[in-house]
Amino acid sequence: MRERIVGFSVRRPGITLAALALVTLALGLQLPKMKSDTDPKHMLPATSPVRVFGLFVAFGTLAILLMSFTLVPAVMALLSERKLGGLLEREERDHGPTLRWLESLGKVAIYQRRAVMVAGLLLVIAAVWGITRIRRDEA
């Protein structure tokens, strides 16, 4: 069936384009009758599962980002050069800029762990303070 339709389209492109033009015109004439409400008040209620899920996704993404900037470089810094070299691709073994940056970040996470913990604690305190300032608009 599909081969017949494709064959017809190839043999008679004028009829095919005319049919497509008619369908496009018919659907285009329906556009003025359609209504769309873009007012944010009418979109999703504040307690909608979609919004709550979105908050969990945002929090999870932020947690993964923080771990990739702290935990992964720290583990890389703890691994020996020989072991780490076996895990890397051949192109990355020449200590490219990304690897050098990750190594230095990992060393900071290990040797300056108190500063990293204090910075993390300050971020958590700021986040908790920000959460307490959230007010739900009941209007």
VMD Tcl script that draws the C-alpha trace (Angstrom):
set ca {
  {0.00 0.00 0.00}
  {2.77 2.41 0.93}
  {4.66 1.67 -2.27}
  {1.54 2.44 -4.32}
  {1.07 5.80 -2.59}
  {4.72 6.75 -3.04}
  {4.62 5.61 -6.68}
  {1.50 7.70 -7.32}
  {3.14 10.74 -5.68}
  {6.21 10.37 -7.88}
  {4.24 9.79 -11.10}
  {1.70 12.58 -10.52}
  {3.30 15.29 -8.36}
  {0.80 17.94 -9.50}
  {-2.20 16.04 -8.10}
  {-0.29 15.29 -4.89}
  {0.65 18.96 -4.37}
  {-2.92 20.08 -5.13}
  {-4.28 17.65 -2.53}
  {-1.75 18.87 0.04}
  {-2.63 22.48 -0.76}
  {-6.35 21.76 -0.23}
  {-5.71 20.04 3.11}
  {-3.46 22.91 4.23}
  {-6.08 25.46 3.16}
  {-8.88 23.58 4.96}
  {-6.87 23.40 8.19}
  {-5.73 27.01 7.81}
  {-9.35 28.17 7.60}
  {-9.95 26.59 11.02}
  {-7.25 28.70 12.73}
  {-9.45 31.78 13.36}
  {-11.95 29.54 15.16}
  {-9.32 28.21 17.57}
  {-8.79 29.95 20.88}
  {-5.70 29.76 23.03}
  {-5.41 31.01 26.58}
  {-1.86 32.06 27.42}
  {-2.70 33.64 30.76}
  {-0.45 31.96 33.37}
  {-3.28 32.07 35.92}
  {-5.28 29.63 33.81}
  {-2.48 27.19 33.04}
  {-1.54 24.85 35.89}
  {-2.70 25.17 39.49}
  {0.06 25.58 42.06}
  {-0.49 22.08 43.45}
  {-0.54 20.39 40.05}
  {1.47 17.15 39.94}
  {3.25 18.48 36.86}
  {4.55 21.50 38.78}
  {5.57 19.39 41.77}
  {7.34 16.94 39.46}
  {9.11 19.88 37.81}
  {10.45 20.98 41.19}
  {11.79 17.47 41.84}
  {13.46 17.43 38.42}
  {15.04 20.83 39.06}
  {16.31 19.72 42.48}
  {17.67 16.44 41.08}
  {19.43 18.23 38.24}
  {21.02 20.67 40.68}
  {22.14 17.81 42.95}
  {23.74 15.96 40.02}
  {25.46 19.15 38.89}
  {26.90 19.76 42.36}
  {28.08 16.15 42.62}
  {29.71 16.30 39.21}
  {31.62 19.42 40.27}
  {32.71 18.07 43.67}
  {32.46 14.29 44.04}
  {33.70 13.22 40.60}
  {36.83 15.42 40.62}
  {37.60 14.35 44.19}
  {37.41 10.66 43.24}
  {39.55 11.36 40.18}
  {42.16 13.06 42.37}
  {42.22 10.03 44.71}
  {42.85 7.59 41.86}
  {46.44 6.99 40.85}
  {47.65 8.39 37.54}
  {48.14 4.87 36.18}
  {44.64 3.73 37.10}
  {43.07 6.93 35.84}
  {45.04 6.73 32.58}
  {43.52 3.32 31.88}
  {40.02 4.78 32.19}
  {40.57 7.65 29.79}
  {40.32 7.67 26.04}
  {43.55 7.98 24.09}
  {42.77 11.61 23.13}
  {42.29 12.59 26.77}
  {45.54 11.07 27.99}
  {47.54 14.09 26.87}
  {46.08 16.05 29.81}
  {43.79 18.32 27.83}
  {42.43 21.50 29.38}
  {39.28 19.82 30.69}
  {41.19 17.08 32.47}
  {43.64 19.58 33.97}
  {40.71 21.69 35.20}
  {38.97 18.65 36.71}
  {42.19 17.54 38.41}
  {42.71 20.94 39.97}
  {39.07 21.11 41.05}
  {39.36 17.65 42.58}
  {42.48 18.66 44.50}
  {40.67 21.72 45.83}
  {37.76 19.49 46.90}
  {40.19 17.19 48.76}
  {42.72 19.60 50.23}
  {40.29 22.42 50.94}
  {37.47 20.20 52.17}
  {36.60 22.51 55.05}
  {36.16 25.43 52.69}
  {34.03 23.25 50.39}
  {31.92 22.13 53.36}
  {31.47 25.72 54.56}
  {30.49 26.85 51.05}
  {28.03 23.98 50.77}
  {26.58 24.75 54.19}
  {26.17 28.42 53.23}
  {24.35 27.36 50.06}
  {22.02 25.11 52.05}
  {21.32 27.91 54.53}
  {20.60 30.32 51.66}
  {18.31 27.75 50.04}
  {16.37 27.14 53.28}
  {16.05 30.90 53.81}
  {14.79 31.28 50.23}
  {12.29 28.45 50.67}
  {10.83 30.10 53.76}
  {10.23 33.28 51.74}
  {8.08 31.53 49.14}
  {4.48 32.68 49.39}
  {1.59 31.12 47.54}
  {-0.62 33.56 45.69}
  {-4.22 32.66 46.48}
  {-5.72 35.39 44.28}
}
mol new
graphics top color blue
foreach p $ca { graphics top sphere $p radius 0.5 }
foreach p [lrange $ca 0 end-1] q [lrange $ca 1 end] { graphics top cylinder $p $q radius 0.2 }
display resetview
